[in-house]
Amino acid sequence: MYISFMNQSNHILALTNKQSSLEIDADVLQLIEQNIPGSIRYSIKRYRKNDVWNIQDTGAILYHFNKINPEENYLELRFCVSGNFYCKQKATECDFCKFSASNHCAEKIESIDVLSFIYSPSYLKQFAKAQKNDNSLSDKVVSFTYQQTFTKTSPVCSKTTLAIQQLLNHNYSDTRENIFINAQTQLILLYTTDNMLDDRDDTIFNCKFLANEEDREKIIKAREILLQHICEPITIKSLSRKVAINECYLKKGFKEIFGTTIFDFYQSQRMEHAKYLLYNKHLSVTEVSSMLGYSSISHFSTAFKKHTGIKPCELLLH
């Protein structure tokens, strides 16, 4: 059972406002909601900023555990952030956005953005299965072995803020938009659990070469290339050549920065995109298998079931 976040917008806005009271009477500039069975449920609600609001960027983790009814378990991340601009036109169509001519463009409106991401245990198991132990709170939460419901709020860390800004300001559309959003929601999960559930200094890297900003940028670029090749499989060797870093450094650096292996990240994005194509775009299993570059439907179905726990055709029955 999932709690609708749209009814909680007033609460998170009131929570982040430094003044004693807050009238939620603002214009809604944009509303985006996505709900695919077995995937992340998310909503993004963008308000026109009210000059009297004094907003502090705030995040919240809501962990719900029900031992008797595990189907009710979920992890929700909520955010209220300021400092972004909503453009009434697509950035690719607006000259002011394209050329960064002005932050005071008539088409740009300063916004207060309220976001919710709800992760089910079945979705999170892809990350929990690789854990060799569950000593940390974040490991226990992701694997749903922590047996107490809790809520925690905290200022939004810089990494999460950047991931949210990229999510709000991207120029992708249609299927490429879905690929990008899936990837960003995983980054937001990683950074938020690191910041709010683990007490550690995230500026210290185990891989010494990551202290070099240029090498970190190569790892980040590798992730971008993977997202661009969701429907065109790419080898690690080819990927390492594209970003000019050796394979060993690429694999180790990717795991440390993004918390997952290149293969698991790539496969996760491909299967999440497959869900979108099947459920939202109403494509057939044959069409999706071909679009993702699989040599046979059986290979695709096997990969899909391994990631989701169900066959592609069963998703269509939900």
Backbone hydrogen bonds in HBPLUS format (Angstrom, degrees):
<---DONOR---> <-ACCEPTOR-->    atom                        ^
c    i                          cat <-CA-CA->   ^        H-A-AA   ^      H-
h    n   atom  resd res      DA  || num        DHA   H-A  angle D-A-AA Bond
n    s   type  num  typ     dist DA aas  dist angle  dist       angle   num
A0008-GLN N   A0005-PHE O   2.69 MM   3  4.99 157.1  1.74 114.5 122.8     1
A0011-HIS N   A0008-GLN O   3.03 MM   3  5.19 117.1  2.44  99.7 115.2     2
A0012-ILE N   A0008-GLN O   3.14 MM   4  6.49 161.5  2.18 162.3 165.3     3
A0013-LEU N   A0009-SER O   3.03 MM   4  6.16 162.4  2.06 154.9 160.3     4
A0014-ALA N   A0010-ASN O   2.90 MM   4  5.99 158.6  1.94 145.6 152.0     5
A0015-LEU N   A0011-HIS O   2.89 MM   4  6.04 148.9  1.99 144.6 153.9     6
A0016-THR N   A0012-ILE O   3.08 MM   4  6.23 148.1  2.19 141.6 148.3     7
A0017-ASN N   A0013-LEU O   3.07 MM   4  6.16 127.8  2.35 141.6 154.6     8
A0056-GLN N   A0016-THR O   2.98 MM  40  5.27 154.9  2.05 137.3 145.2     9
A0018-LYS N   A0054-ASN O   2.94 MM  36  5.62 166.7  1.95 155.1 157.8    10
A0025-ASP N   A0023-GLU O   3.00 MM   2  5.58 126.3  2.30 106.6  91.0    11
A0048-ARG N   A0027-ASP O   2.91 MM  21  5.43 157.2  1.97 152.9 158.4    12
A0029-LEU N   A0046-ARG O   2.64 MM  17  5.39 146.4  1.74 151.9 162.8    13
A0030-GLN N   A0046-ARG O   3.40 MM  16  5.13 153.4  2.47 131.4 134.0    14
A0046-ARG N   A0030-GLN O   2.92 MM  16  5.13 169.2  1.93 153.1 156.1    15
A0032-ILE N   A0044-ILE O   2.92 MM  12  5.09 159.5  1.96 147.5 153.8    16
A0044-ILE N   A0032-ILE O   2.79 MM  12  5.09 153.8  1.86 150.5 157.1    17
A0034-GLN N   A0042-TYR O   2.97 MM   8  5.47 156.6  2.03 157.2 158.5    18
A0042-TYR N   A0034-GLN O   3.15 MM   8  5.47 154.9  2.22 142.9 150.6    19
A0039-SER N   A0036-ILE O   2.95 MM   3  5.47 152.8  2.03 149.9 147.9    20
A0041-ARG N   A0118-ILE O   3.05 MM  77  5.06 165.6  2.07 144.9 148.0    21
A0118-ILE N   A0041-ARG O   2.75 MM  77  5.06 166.9  1.77 157.3 161.5    22
A0043-SER N   A0116-SER O   3.00 MM  73  5.31 151.8  2.08 143.6 149.0    23
A0116-SER N   A0043-SER O   2.95 MM  73  5.31 152.7  2.02 156.2 159.0    24
A0045-LYS N   A0114-VAL O   2.83 MM  69  5.17 172.0  1.83 160.1 162.8    25
A0114-VAL N   A0045-LYS O   2.85 MM  69  5.17 176.4  1.85 157.8 159.0    26
A0047-TYR N   A0112-ILE O   2.83 MM  65  5.14 178.3  1.83 157.4 157.2    27
A0112-ILE N   A0047-TYR O   2.94 MM  65  5.14 151.6  2.03 135.7 144.4    28
A0049-LYS N   A0110-GLU O   3.01 MM  61  5.77 172.4  2.02 144.2 141.7    29
A0053-TRP N   A0050-ASN O   2.97 MM   3  5.56 160.5  2.01 120.0 126.2    30
A0058-THR N   A0080-CYS O   3.06 MM  22  5.48 154.1  2.13 149.8 156.1    31
A0080-CYS N   A0058-THR O   2.94 MM  22  5.48 151.2  2.02 158.8 165.4    32
A0059-GLY N   A0154-SER O   2.80 MM  95  5.44 168.4  1.81 166.3 170.4    33
A0154-SER N   A0059-GLY O   2.94 MM  95  5.44 152.0  2.02 150.9 154.1    34
A0060-ALA N   A0078-ARG O   2.80 MM  18  5.05 144.2  1.93 147.8 150.3    35
A0078-ARG N   A0060-ALA O   2.88 MM  18  5.05 161.1  1.92 147.2 152.4    36
A0061-ILE N   A0152-LYS O   2.77 MM  91  5.24 158.5  1.82 154.3 161.5    37
A0152-LYS N   A0061-ILE O   2.93 MM  91  5.24 155.0  1.99 146.7 154.6    38
A0062-LEU N   A0076-GLU O   2.82 MM  14  5.03 164.0  1.85 154.8 158.0    39
A0076-GLU N   A0062-LEU O   2.86 MM  14  5.03 166.8  1.87 147.8 152.3    40
A0063-TYR N   A0150-PHE O   2.89 MM  87  5.36 168.6  1.90 168.0 170.9    41
A0150-PHE N   A0063-TYR O   3.02 MM  87  5.36 150.8  2.11 141.2 150.4    42
A0064-HIS N   A0074-TYR O   2.99 MM  10  5.43 175.3  1.99 173.2 171.6    43
A0074-TYR N   A0064-HIS O   3.24 MM  10  5.43 152.7  2.32 136.2 142.4    44
A0072-GLU N   A0069-ASN O   2.96 MM   3  5.84 169.0  1.97 128.7 132.3    45
A0073-ASN N   A0070-PRO O   3.01 MM   3  5.38 167.1  2.02 115.3 119.3    46
A0075-LEU N   A0119-TYR O   2.96 MM  44  5.16 159.5  2.00 151.8 157.9    47
A0119-TYR N   A0075-LEU O   2.72 MM  44  5.16 174.3  1.73 163.5 163.5    48
A0077-LEU N   A0117-PHE O   2.86 MM  40  5.19 158.5  1.90 147.7 154.5    49
A0117-PHE N   A0077-LEU O   2.88 MM  40  5.19 152.2  1.96 149.7 157.6    50
A0079-PHE N   A0115-LEU O   2.94 MM  36  5.16 153.0  2.01 146.6 148.9    51
A0115-LEU N   A0079-PHE O   2.93 MM  36  5.16 159.5  1.97 141.5 148.1    52
A0081-VAL N   A0113-ASP O   2.92 MM  32  5.31 159.2  1.97 149.7 155.2    53
A0113-ASP N   A0081-VAL O   2.87 MM  32  5.31 170.6  1.88 165.6 165.7    54
A0111-SER N   A0084-ASN O   2.95 MM  27  5.71 168.2  1.97 149.8 150.1    55
A0086-TYR N   A0109-ILE O   2.69 MM  23  5.06 169.8  1.70 151.1 149.8    56
A0109-ILE N   A0086-TYR O   2.73 MM  23  5.06 156.4  1.78 141.7 150.0    57
A0088-LYS N   A0107-GLU O   3.10 MM  19  5.61 159.0  2.14 147.8 151.4    58
A0093-GLU N   A0090-LYS O   2.81 MM   3  5.24 152.8  1.88 113.4 122.6    59
A0094-CYS N   A0090-LYS O   3.03 MM   4  6.26 135.2  2.24 151.9 165.3    60
A0098-LYS N   A0094-CYS O   2.91 MM   4  6.15 166.8  1.92 158.5 162.7    61
A0099-PHE N   A0095-ASP O   3.00 MM   4  6.00 162.0  2.03 148.4 152.0    62
A0101-ALA N   A0096-PHE O   2.99 MM   5  4.86 138.0  2.17 129.6 139.6    63
A0100-SER N   A0097-CYS O   3.34 MM   3  4.96 158.8  2.39  94.5 100.7    64
A0108-LYS N   A0105-CYS O   3.03 MM   3  5.37 155.3  2.09 110.2 117.8    65
A0123-TYR N   A0120-SER O   3.08 MM   3  5.29 129.2  2.35 102.2 115.1    66
A0124-LEU N   A0120-SER O   3.02 MM   4  6.30 162.0  2.06 155.7 161.0    67
A0125-LYS N   A0121-PRO O   2.99 MM   4  6.00 131.5  2.23 145.8 155.7    68
A0127-PHE N   A0124-LEU O   2.93 MM   3  5.58 149.9  2.02 118.4 126.5    69
A0128-ALA N   A0124-LEU O   3.11 MM   4  6.40 156.3  2.16 148.0 155.4    70
A0129-LYS N   A0125-LYS O   2.95 MM   4  5.76 154.2  2.02 147.1 150.0    71
A0131-GLN N   A0128-ALA O   3.01 MM   3  5.47 160.8  2.05 116.3 122.5    72
A0140-LYS N   A0136-SER O   3.13 MM   4  6.45 159.9  2.18 149.3 154.7    73
A0141-VAL N   A0137-LEU O   2.87 MM   4  6.10 154.1  1.94 152.8 160.3    74
A0142-VAL N   A0138-SER O   2.96 MM   4  6.10 169.8  1.97 151.2 153.8    75
A0143-SER N   A0139-ASP O   3.03 MM   4  6.12 151.1  2.11 144.1 151.8    76
A0144-PHE N   A0140-LYS O   2.92 MM   4  5.71 106.2  2.47 129.6 145.6    77
A0145-THR N   A0140-LYS O   2.86 MM   5  4.93 153.0  1.93 145.0 150.5    78
A0146-TYR N   A0140-LYS O   3.30 MM   6  4.98 142.1  2.45 117.8 111.6    79
A0144-PHE N   A0141-VAL O   3.11 MM   3  4.88 151.3  2.20  97.2 106.0    80
A0161-THR N   A0157-CYS O   2.93 MM   4  6.16 161.1  1.96 155.5 161.7    81
A0162-LEU N   A0158-SER O   3.02 MM   4  6.22 158.2  2.07 146.5 151.1    82
A0163-ALA N   A0159-LYS O   3.05 MM   4  6.32 160.0  2.09 147.7 153.1    83
A0164-ILE N   A0160-THR O   2.90 MM   4  6.13 156.5  1.95 153.8 160.0    84
A0165-GLN N   A0161-THR O   2.89 MM   4  6.12 158.2  1.94 148.8 155.3    85
A0166-GLN N   A0162-LEU O   2.96 MM   4  6.19 159.0  2.00 151.0 156.0    86
A0167-LEU N   A0163-ALA O   3.02 MM   4  6.21 146.3  2.14 137.0 146.6    87
A0168-LEU N   A0164-ILE O   2.91 MM   4  6.19 150.7  2.00 150.7 158.3    88
A0169-ASN N   A0165-GLN O   2.95 MM   4  6.00 143.0  2.09 146.5 156.3    89
A0177-GLU N   A0173-SER O   3.31 MM   4  4.58 146.3  2.43 100.0 102.7    90
A0177-GLU N   A0174-ASP O   3.15 MM   3  5.36 128.0  2.44 101.1 114.3    91
A0178-ASN N   A0174-ASP O   3.31 MM   4  6.72 149.2  2.41 145.7 153.8    92
A0179-ILE N   A0175-THR O   3.12 MM   4  6.48 156.3  2.17 149.2 154.7    93
A0180-PHE N   A0176-ARG O   3.08 MM   4  6.26 163.9  2.10 146.1 150.0    94
A0181-ILE N   A0177-GLU O   2.92 MM   4  6.13 165.2  1.95 153.9 157.9    95
A0182-ASN N   A0178-ASN O   3.01 MM   4  6.13 164.7  2.03 151.2 155.2    96
A0183-ALA N   A0179-ILE O   3.20 MM   4  6.44 160.5  2.24 147.0 151.7    97
A0184-GLN N   A0180-PHE O   2.97 MM   4  6.23 160.6  2.01 153.3 158.9    98
A0185-THR N   A0181-ILE O   2.95 MM   4  6.09 157.4  2.00 154.5 159.6    99
A0186-GLN N   A0182-ASN O   3.34 MM   4  6.57 143.5  2.48 139.7 148.2   100
A0187-LEU N   A0183-ALA O   3.15 MM   4  6.50 153.4  2.22 145.3 152.7   101
A0188-ILE N   A0184-GLN O   2.87 MM   4  6.13 159.5  1.91 152.5 158.0   102
A0189-LEU N   A0185-THR O   3.07 MM   4  6.19 150.7  2.16 134.4 141.7   103
A0190-LEU N   A0186-GLN O   2.95 MM   4  6.23 161.4  1.99 148.8 153.5   104
A0191-TYR N   A0187-LEU O   2.87 MM   4  6.10 176.0  1.87 163.5 162.8   105
A0192-THR N   A0188-ILE O   2.96 MM   4  5.86 156.9  2.02 142.3 149.3   106
A0193-THR N   A0189-LEU O   3.06 MM   4  6.10 167.5  2.07 149.3 152.8   107
A0194-ASP N   A0190-LEU O   3.04 MM   4  6.17 157.5  2.10 147.6 154.5   108
A0195-ASN N   A0191-TYR O   2.95 MM   4  6.06 155.1  2.01 142.2 149.0   109
A0196-MET N   A0192-THR O   2.79 MM   4  5.81 165.5  1.81 155.6 159.5   110
A0197-LEU N   A0193-THR O   2.91 MM   4  5.10 148.3  2.01 130.6 137.4   111
A0204-ILE N   A0201-ASP O   3.37 MM   3  6.07 173.5  2.37 119.2 121.0   112
A0210-LEU N   A0207-CYS O   3.00 MM   3  5.73 156.3  2.06 120.5 127.4   113
A0211-ALA N   A0208-LYS O   3.05 MM   3  5.74 167.0  2.07 119.6 123.6   114
A0212-ASN N   A0209-PHE O   3.13 MM   3  5.77 162.9  2.16 113.4 118.8   115
A0215-ASP N   A0212-ASN O   3.07 MM   3  5.46 124.7  2.39 107.3 120.3   116
A0216-ARG N   A0212-ASN O   3.13 MM   4  6.52 154.7  2.20 152.0 159.7   117
A0217-GLU N   A0213-GLU O   2.96 MM   4  6.21 154.9  2.02 149.9 156.4   118
A0218-LYS N   A0214-GLU O   3.18 MM   4  6.45 140.6  2.34 135.7 145.6   119
A0219-ILE N   A0215-ASP O   3.20 MM   4  6.56 150.5  2.30 145.5 152.1   120
A0220-ILE N   A0216-ARG O   3.03 MM   4  6.35 159.9  2.07 151.3 156.8   121
A0221-LYS N   A0217-GLU O   2.85 MM   4  6.00 152.1  1.92 143.0 151.1   122
A0222-ALA N   A0218-LYS O   2.95 MM   4  6.17 144.6  2.08 139.4 148.7   123
A0223-ARG N   A0219-ILE O   3.20 MM   4  6.61 148.7  2.30 144.6 151.7   124
A0224-GLU N   A0220-ILE O   3.20 MM   4  6.58 154.5  2.26 145.0 151.5   125
A0225-ILE N   A0221-LYS O   2.98 MM   4  6.30 153.2  2.06 150.2 157.4   126
A0226-LEU N   A0222-ALA O   3.02 MM   4  6.30 154.1  2.09 147.3 154.0   127
A0227-LEU N   A0223-ARG O   3.12 MM   4  6.45 155.6  2.18 148.7 154.5   128
A0228-GLN N   A0224-GLU O   3.10 MM   4  6.40 140.0  2.26 139.6 150.7   129
A0228-GLN N   A0225-ILE O   3.08 MM   3  4.98 122.9  2.42  92.6 107.6   130
A0229-HIS N   A0225-ILE O   3.12 MM   4  6.34 120.6  2.48 139.0 153.9   131
A0229-HIS N   A0226-LEU O   3.06 MM   3  5.13 145.3  2.18  99.1 109.7   132
A0232-GLU N   A0229-HIS O   3.02 MM   3  4.65 152.9  2.10  96.1 104.5   133
A0239-LEU N   A0235-THR O   2.90 MM   4  6.14 155.5  1.96 146.8 154.6   134
A0240-SER N   A0236-ILE O   2.81 MM   4  5.98 158.2  1.86 150.9 155.7   135
A0241-ARG N   A0237-LYS O   3.17 MM   4  6.42 149.0  2.27 142.1 149.9   136
A0242-LYS N   A0238-SER O   3.08 MM   4  6.34 151.7  2.16 145.3 152.8   137
A0243-VAL N   A0239-LEU O   3.22 MM   4  6.53 144.6  2.35 147.3 155.4   138
A0244-ALA N   A0240-SER O   2.92 MM   4  5.80 108.5  2.44 132.6 149.0   139
A0245-ILE N   A0240-SER O   3.09 MM   5  5.34 162.9  2.12 145.6 151.0   140
A0244-ALA N   A0241-ARG O   3.30 MM   3  4.91 151.6  2.39  92.4 100.7   141
A0250-LEU N   A0246-ASN O   2.95 MM   4  6.14 158.5  2.00 154.9 162.0   142
A0251-LYS N   A0247-GLU O   2.92 MM   4  6.12 164.0  1.95 154.7 157.2   143
A0252-LYS N   A0248-CYS O   3.04 MM   4  6.21 168.9  2.05 153.3 156.6   144
A0253-GLY N   A0249-TYR O   2.77 MM   4  5.67 161.9  1.80 147.3 153.7   145
A0254-PHE N   A0250-LEU O   2.96 MM   4  5.89 157.4  2.01 142.3 148.7   146
A0255-LYS N   A0251-LYS O   3.20 MM   4  6.28 162.4  2.23 141.4 145.9   147
A0256-GLU N   A0252-LYS O   3.09 MM   4  6.35 155.4  2.15 146.7 153.4   148
A0257-ILE N   A0253-GLY O   2.96 MM   4  6.11 169.0  1.98 155.1 157.9   149
A0258-PHE N   A0254-PHE O   2.93 MM   4  5.79 165.3  1.95 150.7 155.6   150
A0259-GLY N   A0255-LYS O   2.84 MM   4  4.92 127.0  2.12 124.3 132.5   151
A0265-PHE N   A0261-THR O   2.94 MM   4  6.06 164.0  1.97 151.8 156.6   152
A0266-TYR N   A0262-ILE O   2.89 MM   4  6.00 169.4  1.90 153.7 157.2   153
A0267-GLN N   A0263-PHE O   2.80 MM   4  5.93 168.0  1.82 156.9 160.7   154
A0268-SER N   A0264-ASP O   2.89 MM   4  5.87 154.3  1.96 140.5 148.3   155
A0269-GLN N   A0265-PHE O   2.99 MM   4  6.25 162.0  2.02 153.4 157.1   156
A0270-ARG N   A0266-TYR O   3.02 MM   4  6.24 157.0  2.08 147.7 154.2   157
A0271-MET N   A0267-GLN O   2.98 MM   4  6.17 161.5  2.02 151.4 155.6   158
A0272-GLU N   A0268-SER O   2.93 MM   4  6.09 155.4  2.00 149.2 156.4   159
A0273-HIS N   A0269-GLN O   2.97 MM   4  6.04 150.2  2.06 140.1 148.4   160
A0274-ALA N   A0270-ARG O   2.91 MM   4  6.14 142.6  2.05 136.8 147.8   161
A0275-LYS N   A0271-MET O   3.00 MM   4  6.32 150.6  2.09 143.0 149.4   162
A0276-TYR N   A0272-GLU O   3.21 MM   4  6.52 157.7  2.26 142.0 147.1   163
A0277-LEU N   A0273-HIS O   2.97 MM   4  6.27 160.9  2.00 153.0 157.5   164
A0278-LEU N   A0274-ALA O   2.93 MM   4  6.11 157.1  1.98 151.7 157.8   165
A0279-TYR N   A0275-LYS O   2.79 MM   4  5.85 171.8  1.80 158.2 161.1   166
A0280-ASN N   A0276-TYR O   2.83 MM   4  5.26 147.1  1.93 134.3 145.3   167
A0281-LYS N   A0276-TYR O   3.26 MM   5  6.73 147.4  2.37 148.6 155.8   168
A0283-LEU N   A0277-LEU O   3.11 MM   6  5.91 174.5  2.12 149.8 149.5   169
A0288-VAL N   A0284-SER O   3.00 MM   4  6.29 164.5  2.03 156.2 159.7   170
A0289-SER N   A0285-VAL O   2.93 MM   4  6.00 163.6  1.96 148.7 153.8   171
A0290-SER N   A0286-THR O   3.10 MM   4  6.24 158.2  2.15 144.7 150.1   172
A0291-MET N   A0287-GLU O   2.91 MM   4  6.13 157.9  1.96 147.9 154.4   173
A0292-LEU N   A0288-VAL O   3.02 MM   4  6.20 149.6  2.12 151.7 158.1   174
A0294-TYR N   A0289-SER O   3.06 MM   5  5.47 160.0  2.10 167.0 160.8   175
A0293-GLY N   A0290-SER O   3.08 MM   3  5.19 160.0  2.13 105.8 111.4   176
A0300-PHE N   A0296-SER O   3.29 MM   4  6.60 159.7  2.33 144.5 149.7   177
A0301-SER N   A0297-ILE O   2.81 MM   4  6.05 163.9  1.84 155.1 159.8   178
A0302-THR N   A0298-SER O   2.94 MM   4  6.08 155.4  2.00 145.7 151.9   179
A0303-ALA N   A0299-HIS O   3.10 MM   4  6.31 163.1  2.13 146.9 151.0   180
A0304-PHE N   A0300-PHE O   2.86 MM   4  6.04 159.1  1.90 154.3 160.9   181
A0305-LYS N   A0301-SER O   2.93 MM   4  6.06 162.8  1.96 147.4 151.6   182
A0306-LYS N   A0302-THR O   3.01 MM   4  6.16 154.4  2.08 145.1 152.4   183
A0307-HIS N   A0303-ALA O   3.14 MM   4  6.33 147.5  2.25 142.2 149.9   184
A0308-THR N   A0304-PHE O   2.86 MM   4  5.99 163.7  1.89 155.5 160.4   185
A0309-GLY N   A0305-LYS O   2.65 MM   4  4.66 145.8  1.76 126.3 136.0   186
A0314-GLU N   A0311-LYS O   2.96 MM   3  5.27 132.6  2.19 106.1 119.3   187
A0315-LEU N   A0312-PRO O   3.17 MM   3  5.46 136.4  2.37 103.5 114.6   188
A0317-LEU N   A0314-GLU O   3.08 MM   3  5.29 154.0  2.15 104.6 112.6   189
A0318-HIS N   A0315-LEU O   3.19 MM   3  5.63 162.1  2.22 111.8 117.1   190
